[in-house]
Amino acid sequence: ECANNLKQIGLAMMNYESSGGTLPPVRTHSFGPSWAVLILPQLEQDNLYSLWDLDAAYGEQSAAARQTPVKTYFCPTRRSPKA
């Protein structure tokens, strides 16, 4: 499952690059959301993506945006997302 999650992240990165011509930046700005937020639509997480304000700092985001786990970002052999 860990390998599959990594594959899904890689495919999401490539789909992001295909649609925008570049890989996602590390962050949108100094304290803004990271690449992990930017590829959410490619991971079929559109509802979670819509909770993020890409112009706001990470600390200014809603609790729902910051605290909703994305299963793909967790390796079950290491730890699992909190439900």
Salt bridges, closest charged atoms under 4 A:
GLU1 OE2 - LYS71 NZ 3.84
